Amino acid sequence: MSQYSRLLGERIGLPPAALGFVDVAAEAGLDAAGLGMGVIALDYDNDLDFDLYWTTWPGDGRPVPNALYRNLGNLSFEDMAAETGTEDPAGWGISANAGDVDNDGWTDFLVTNGFSPASGPNVLFRNRGDGRSRTRRHRSAAAASTGAGLRSPTTTATAISTSS
């Protein structure tokens, strides 16, 4: 614990252990394995708590699915990636970012993929919020680019389901 954390804890009356961290990932259901590259906190199901999306890439060359953890409350999560179609197993996920790209009140998110010519395309997951899921594929204008960060020229837009 840093000296600043210790002094802050003393000032506000917390015991020293209260400012530390304890790994509770396994107990919370956050059990994805692989070479994790990025994580975002978002509210994909509009229930006013933070869900988590975890990106990974296959260090040994085999596809590894990303995980979308729905927050069930009481410090427990359930991986909904298969149900929502957001696994992106061929993607070699580098990072992700969330926002409401179509201004419909549901959080969408973009997964950037790369590091290898074998990587899948960058993926924009569009959240329909209606309990259905469908996939649309698009060829992006970046297809001719060879610039860093644009090594995956195809962008895939996928609608995700938010039903339980």
Protein Blocks (a to p, Z undefined) as FASTA:
>chain_A
ZZklmmmmmmnopafklmmccdfklmnopabgcjdfbdcdddfkonopacdddddddfko
pacdddddddebjhiacdfklmnopnommnopabdcdddfkonopacdddddehiakbcc
ddddddehnopacddddddfklmpccehilpmbccdddddfbZZ
